[in-house]
Amino acid sequence: MYIDFLNESPLWYWYHSGGVIAGLVVTVVLGAIIFGQSNWKTGGILLKTIMGSAFMTVMPLGLARLGFAMAIGNAELVGYLSIGGTAVALTVGIAYLIGKDSSKSNQPSIVSSPASLPNTDSIPTTVPERNKRMENILNNLPKDAKGENTVNEPKPNPVPDTGIIVGVPVPTVPPVEEDITEMGYQKASRIGWLTVNNGDNAGDIFYLQEGSNSVGRNSHNQICVGDVYMSGEQCDIKVQDNKITLFDLGSRSGTKINGSIFNGKTINLGSTITLGDTKLKVLKIDSPEDFDSVSNLDNTVFETEVKKAVVLVAVSGPDTGKSYLLQEGLNKIGRSSDSDIRLNDKSVSRKHAAIKCQDGIFTLFNVGSSTKTEIDGVKVSGIELRGNEEINAGRTQFKFTAAAA
């Protein structure tokens, strides 16, 4: 239908000057950003609802201005709604972008913070300077009555003065000060490190420590990266017995190593999962009677209002007879108190495995256990890192470098 407003009124200018088209474009762009980047918790759902409502108020008049046939009964009301919707979209969208930027800049410091360059002014750069430094050290050592050094170490032969200046290039990985010896040489005490190749954290270096090195978006991770496309707990790099192994923690998009996706093992109904000395049977239930052949109902926990569900039933180990209902999302398994499926088997690690339930597909992940993790006799483990691997998590790319032996 034909739409017109009182000549030279605010609504007339809004409609004929292109403001209604600009409002539609701005609302669509900001709405797409918020829908794509906000989470699905209470705050994120509220933002999506507001932006969706703003789009619905701006859309009718915008489409009519573009030439689409729109059934608009009260043009004046629709005009004011278009202006109001655009104002709401601008306010909420800009506030979201500012808040997101400030939260990223105020991110708390983490355990494995990037190392700083040492003060190279204190490192001797020529052969005479190094010889002089060695002589000063030896002269300051305690001496006995005969004037001999009391340290039972042979005196090193001085390096011949060739007049050649020994350069001090910036190392590939900047060492911290305590890793520099008195003579200016770096101690080989590091196991390995991750270098961020792209994104806001590009250039950051994270040293791996003995034990667990969790990677993710949440601040409690040892390696925390502000990538909104990365899971809160993406993966774990475990250093143990001179081996470095990467375990995916059930992340949404998986973790890539040298371009190949590294994910868990798919679980089929009827499969047997072995964790330490405990064996769990994967069953689909329609009613409580389905447990009769494998478990004791007095020790079985299930929700009777659930018509169909998938459960794990312990058929061996200390928890034999117990069953555990799998929930949509990530189901953590282990001995720790925060496990969704808590086992009392001492051969099970505190954080042993996880089962991700998504779109009717069940996937088993080894999250860094120190004992057996199998499905139908097939071992489920991490990927051993040997050096020079490219690791992709979310939209962040890491380069893993192993320290020289």
C-alpha distance (Angstrom), angle and dihedral (degrees) to the residues before:
residue distance angle dihedral
M1 . . .
Y2 3.82 . .
I3 3.82 113.4 .
D4 3.75 125.0 -163.1
F5 3.76 136.8 158.2
L6 3.78 135.4 -154.6
N7 3.82 106.9 -65.5
E8 3.85 113.7 -93.4
S9 3.81 92.8 -0.9
P10 3.84 119.2 136.7
L11 3.80 90.6 -101.9
W12 3.81 90.2 49.3
Y13 3.82 91.4 53.8
W14 3.83 90.9 44.2
Y15 3.82 91.3 53.4
H16 3.81 101.4 39.2
S17 3.83 101.1 35.7
G18 3.80 94.5 60.3
G19 3.79 95.5 -104.7
V20 3.80 92.2 124.2
I21 3.83 90.7 54.0
A22 3.82 92.1 47.5
G23 3.82 89.9 48.5
L24 3.81 91.1 52.6
V25 3.82 92.6 49.2
V26 3.83 93.7 46.8
T27 3.81 91.7 48.2
V28 3.80 92.6 49.5
V29 3.84 93.9 47.4
L30 3.82 96.1 46.3
G31 3.79 91.0 42.7
A32 3.80 91.4 52.7
I33 3.82 91.1 50.5
I34 3.82 93.2 50.0
F35 3.81 93.6 43.6
G36 3.80 90.7 50.1
Q37 3.81 100.0 44.1
S38 3.83 107.4 29.8
N39 3.79 120.2 88.0
W40 3.81 129.4 -120.5
K41 3.77 96.5 -110.4
T42 3.80 122.7 108.7
G43 3.82 95.9 -79.1
G44 3.79 94.0 45.4
I45 3.81 93.1 48.0
L46 3.82 90.1 50.1
L47 3.82 91.2 52.3
K48 3.80 91.3 48.8
T49 3.83 90.7 49.5
I50 3.82 93.1 50.9
M51 3.81 93.4 47.7
G52 3.79 91.6 45.8
S53 3.81 90.7 51.9
A54 3.81 91.3 47.8
F55 3.81 90.2 52.2
M56 3.82 91.7 50.9
T57 3.84 91.1 53.4
V58 3.82 94.1 46.9
M59 3.80 98.3 41.3
P60 3.88 103.1 71.4
L61 3.81 97.5 55.8
G62 3.81 92.2 37.6
L63 3.81 92.7 54.3
A64 3.80 90.9 44.5
R65 3.82 89.8 53.9
L66 3.80 88.7 51.4
G67 3.80 89.7 57.0
F68 3.80 102.1 -97.9
A69 3.81 117.3 140.4
M70 3.80 104.8 -111.8
A71 3.82 125.0 178.6
I72 3.81 99.2 -129.8
G73 3.79 115.2 166.8
N74 3.81 102.0 176.6
A75 3.81 106.2 34.7
E76 3.82 94.2 179.6
L77 3.83 92.7 54.9
V78 3.80 91.5 46.7
G79 3.81 89.5 50.0
Y80 3.79 93.5 54.1
L81 3.83 90.4 45.6
S82 3.81 89.2 52.9
I83 3.81 91.7 53.8
G84 3.81 92.3 44.5
G85 3.82 93.8 47.1
T86 3.80 91.2 50.8
A87 3.83 91.0 50.2
V88 3.82 91.6 49.7
A89 3.82 92.3 47.8
L90 3.83 91.6 49.7
T91 3.81 93.5 47.1
V92 3.80 96.4 46.3
G93 3.81 94.7 39.7
I94 3.81 96.0 49.8
A95 3.83 91.7 43.6
Y96 3.82 90.0 51.6
L97 3.81 93.5 49.6
I98 3.83 92.6 47.1
G99 3.81 91.9 47.1
K100 3.79 91.9 48.2
D101 3.82 91.8 50.6
S102 3.82 93.7 47.6
S103 3.82 93.2 47.6
K104 3.80 89.3 53.2
S105 3.83 92.0 51.3
N106 3.83 92.1 46.9
Q107 3.80 94.4 50.0
P108 3.85 110.4 141.6
S109 3.78 120.2 -108.8
I110 3.79 117.7 -98.0
V111 3.78 135.6 -140.9
S112 3.80 97.3 -108.3
S113 3.79 97.6 48.3
P114 3.81 120.8 174.8
A115 3.78 112.5 -85.4
S116 3.80 121.9 -116.0
L117 3.78 127.3 -132.1
P118 3.78 116.0 -96.5
N119 3.76 123.2 -119.0
T120 3.81 99.3 -93.1
D121 3.82 91.7 -172.0
S122 3.83 88.8 80.7
I123 3.83 93.9 53.1
P124 3.83 114.6 93.7
T125 3.81 110.6 -120.7
T126 3.82 104.1 -172.7
V127 3.78 133.1 56.4
P128 3.87 93.9 -116.7
E129 3.79 90.9 50.9
R130 3.80 91.7 51.9
N131 3.81 91.3 48.2
K132 3.80 89.9 49.9
R133 3.80 91.2 49.4
M134 3.81 90.1 51.6
E135 3.84 91.1 48.4
N136 3.82 91.5 51.0
I137 3.79 91.1 50.7
L138 3.80 92.5 50.6
N139 3.82 93.0 46.0
N140 3.79 90.6 54.7
L141 3.80 93.9 52.5
P142 3.89 116.1 106.6
K143 3.84 113.2 -93.1
D144 3.80 132.5 -153.9
A145 3.82 127.4 -131.5
K146 3.80 91.8 -78.5
G147 3.76 91.6 54.0
E148 3.81 93.3 -110.0
N149 3.78 122.6 137.7
T150 3.80 111.8 -99.3
V151 3.78 92.3 -147.6
N152 3.82 108.9 101.3
E153 3.78 94.9 -138.3
P154 3.82 124.7 109.4
K155 3.74 116.4 -109.2
P156 3.79 108.7 -110.6
N157 3.80 118.7 -122.0
P158 3.80 111.2 -107.6
V159 3.77 116.5 -109.0
P160 3.85 111.6 -107.6
D161 3.77 113.2 -104.2
T162 3.80 104.4 -117.3
G163 3.79 93.7 164.2
I164 3.79 90.3 -122.3
I165 3.80 114.0 136.4
V166 3.78 112.7 -131.4
G167 3.80 108.8 -139.6
V168 3.79 123.7 -137.4
P169 3.81 105.7 -143.7
V170 3.78 119.5 -168.9
P171 3.83 104.1 -96.0
T172 3.78 120.7 -119.5
V173 3.80 88.1 -116.9
P174 3.81 113.3 30.6
P175 3.82 109.7 -126.3
V176 3.78 121.8 -138.4
E177 3.80 118.9 -116.8
E178 3.80 97.4 -102.9
D179 3.82 88.3 58.8
I180 3.84 91.7 63.6
T181 3.79 115.8 92.2
E182 3.81 123.8 -141.3
M183 3.80 89.1 -97.4
G184 3.80 94.4 51.6
Y185 3.81 99.0 -102.2
Q186 3.82 121.6 132.4
K187 3.78 118.0 -116.8
A188 3.82 114.0 -128.1
S189 3.82 95.7 -131.0
R190 3.80 101.6 125.6
I191 3.81 122.8 100.2
G192 3.79 97.9 -158.2
W193 3.77 142.2 -58.0
L194 3.80 144.2 -139.3
T195 3.80 121.5 -127.7
V196 3.81 118.8 -160.7
N197 3.82 109.4 -132.8
N198 3.82 101.5 -171.9
G199 3.80 146.6 10.3
D200 3.79 128.7 47.0
N201 3.83 91.0 -40.9
A202 3.83 94.9 51.2
G203 3.82 111.1 147.1
D204 3.81 95.3 21.7
I205 3.81 115.8 133.9
F206 3.81 123.6 -152.0
Y207 3.80 119.2 -167.2
L208 3.80 117.2 -144.0
Q209 3.79 117.6 -125.4
E210 3.80 129.6 -155.8
G211 3.81 109.5 -83.0
S212 3.79 125.2 11.3
N213 3.83 123.4 6.3
S214 3.81 106.6 -179.1
V215 3.82 119.2 -161.5
G216 3.80 124.6 -157.1
R217 3.77 150.4 99.3
N218 3.82 97.3 -82.1
S219 3.80 116.5 95.7
H220 3.83 94.7 -126.1
N221 3.82 91.6 68.5
Q222 3.80 117.9 104.5
I223 3.82 87.4 -131.1
C224 3.81 107.8 38.6
V225 3.82 119.5 -176.6
G226 3.82 123.9 -179.3
D227 3.82 95.7 -132.5
V228 3.83 111.2 137.4
Y229 3.81 89.7 -159.2
M230 3.81 91.5 58.9
S231 3.81 120.9 87.8
G232 3.80 119.4 -110.2
E233 3.82 87.0 -111.9
Q234 3.81 106.0 22.6
C235 3.81 107.0 163.5
D236 3.78 143.4 -28.5
I237 3.81 127.0 -129.1
K238 3.79 108.0 -154.3
V239 3.81 121.2 -160.2
Q240 3.79 112.4 -162.6
D241 3.82 134.8 144.6
N242 3.83 91.4 -2.2
K243 3.81 90.4 -56.9
I244 3.80 124.6 117.0
T245 3.81 113.9 -155.5
L246 3.80 130.2 177.8
F247 3.82 120.2 -145.0
D248 3.81 123.6 -172.0
L249 3.82 109.1 -135.3
G250 3.80 96.1 -148.4
S251 3.80 95.3 -77.9
R252 3.80 120.6 -176.6
S253 3.81 97.3 -114.1
G254 3.80 101.0 21.9
T255 3.81 127.5 -122.6
K256 3.81 122.6 -82.5
I257 3.79 123.7 -145.1
N258 3.81 114.9 -167.0
G259 3.80 88.7 -18.3
S260 3.83 96.4 -52.5
I261 3.80 117.9 113.8
F262 3.80 113.6 -119.4
N263 3.77 111.6 -157.3
G264 3.78 139.4 146.7
K265 3.82 131.2 -84.2
T266 3.81 120.2 -83.7
I267 3.81 114.2 -116.4
N268 3.80 121.7 -140.8
L269 3.79 126.0 -159.4
G270 3.78 108.5 -91.0
S271 3.81 93.8 27.5
T272 3.79 120.3 139.4
I273 3.80 117.9 -133.1
T274 3.82 117.4 -158.4
L275 3.80 118.6 -157.8
G276 3.81 113.1 173.6
D277 3.83 104.9 -52.6
T278 3.81 93.7 -21.7
K279 3.80 123.9 96.8
L280 3.80 120.8 -161.5
K281 3.81 124.6 -165.0
V282 3.83 118.7 -146.9
L283 3.82 110.6 -137.0
K284 3.79 137.7 170.4
I285 3.80 113.7 -139.8
D286 3.79 132.7 -159.2
S287 3.80 96.2 172.9
P288 3.84 139.5 0.3
E289 3.82 90.7 -97.1
D290 3.80 89.3 74.2
F291 3.85 88.5 75.2
D292 3.82 95.6 60.4
S293 3.79 96.2 93.8
V294 3.78 98.4 47.8
S295 3.80 111.7 24.2
N296 3.75 148.4 30.9
L297 3.79 109.4 -105.8
D298 3.82 91.8 -150.1
N299 3.82 88.7 66.3
T300 3.79 95.7 37.7
V301 3.79 122.3 102.8
F302 3.80 119.0 -159.6
E303 3.79 140.3 139.8
T304 3.80 111.2 -108.3
E305 3.78 93.1 -160.1
V306 3.81 90.3 64.1
K307 3.80 106.8 94.4
K308 3.78 96.9 -164.7
A309 3.78 127.2 11.0
V310 3.79 143.2 149.3
V311 3.78 118.6 -115.3
L312 3.80 139.1 -179.7
V313 3.81 115.1 -131.4
A314 3.82 119.1 -163.9
V315 3.81 107.4 -132.3
S316 3.83 96.9 172.6
G317 3.78 138.9 19.6
P318 3.84 131.3 47.6
D319 3.83 92.3 -46.8
T320 3.82 96.2 53.1
G321 3.81 110.8 152.6
K322 3.78 96.7 25.9
S323 3.79 121.9 114.4
Y324 3.78 131.7 -159.0
L325 3.79 126.6 -154.4
L326 3.81 113.8 -134.4
Q327 3.81 114.8 -132.7
E328 3.79 128.9 -154.0
G329 3.82 109.5 -89.3
L330 3.81 126.2 20.5
N331 3.83 121.0 -9.5
K332 3.83 110.4 -165.6
I333 3.83 116.6 -151.2
G334 3.81 126.0 -161.6
R335 3.80 147.1 85.6
S336 3.82 96.9 -77.1
S337 3.80 119.1 107.8
D338 3.82 92.7 -119.0
S339 3.83 93.1 58.2
D340 3.80 116.1 118.1
I341 3.81 88.5 -144.4
R342 3.79 106.4 35.0
L343 3.82 117.4 -165.2
N344 3.80 127.9 -167.2
D345 3.81 94.9 -149.8
K346 3.83 109.0 122.3
S347 3.81 89.8 -152.8
V348 3.82 88.4 63.3
S349 3.83 116.4 88.9
R350 3.78 120.4 -120.8
K351 3.80 88.0 -112.6
H352 3.78 102.7 24.5
A353 3.81 112.5 148.6
A354 3.79 144.5 -21.8
I355 3.80 135.3 -144.6
K356 3.80 117.2 -148.6
C357 3.81 115.9 -154.9
Q358 3.79 111.4 -163.8
D359 3.81 129.9 153.9
G360 3.79 91.9 -15.5
I361 3.83 93.2 -53.0
F362 3.81 120.4 117.4
T363 3.81 119.1 -156.0
L364 3.82 128.2 -175.1
F365 3.82 119.8 -144.4
N366 3.79 129.4 -170.4
V367 3.82 102.6 -141.1
G368 3.80 96.9 -167.7
S369 3.80 106.2 -59.3
S370 3.79 119.2 171.1
T371 3.83 94.0 -146.5
K372 3.80 138.6 49.0
T373 3.81 121.5 -39.8
E374 3.81 115.1 174.7
I375 3.79 141.1 153.6
D376 3.80 115.7 -154.1
G377 3.80 88.6 -18.5
V378 3.82 94.4 -52.6
K379 3.81 114.3 121.7
V380 3.79 117.5 -120.3
S381 3.79 111.7 -157.4
G382 3.76 143.9 141.9
I383 3.80 130.6 -91.2
E384 3.80 117.3 -93.9
L385 3.80 113.9 -129.9
R386 3.80 117.1 -144.9
G387 3.81 101.4 172.8
N388 3.83 141.1 -72.6
E389 3.83 93.8 44.4
E390 3.80 120.2 148.4
I391 3.79 111.5 -137.0
N392 3.82 120.9 -163.7
A393 3.80 119.8 -163.1
G394 3.79 118.1 169.6
R395 3.80 103.5 -36.8
T396 3.82 94.0 -34.0
Q397 3.80 122.4 103.0
F398 3.81 121.4 -155.2
K399 3.81 128.3 -168.4
F400 3.81 112.9 -148.0
T401 3.80 116.7 -149.0
A402 3.79 122.8 -173.8
A403 3.79 118.7 -144.6
A404 3.79 116.5 -113.1
A405 3.80 112.6 -94.6
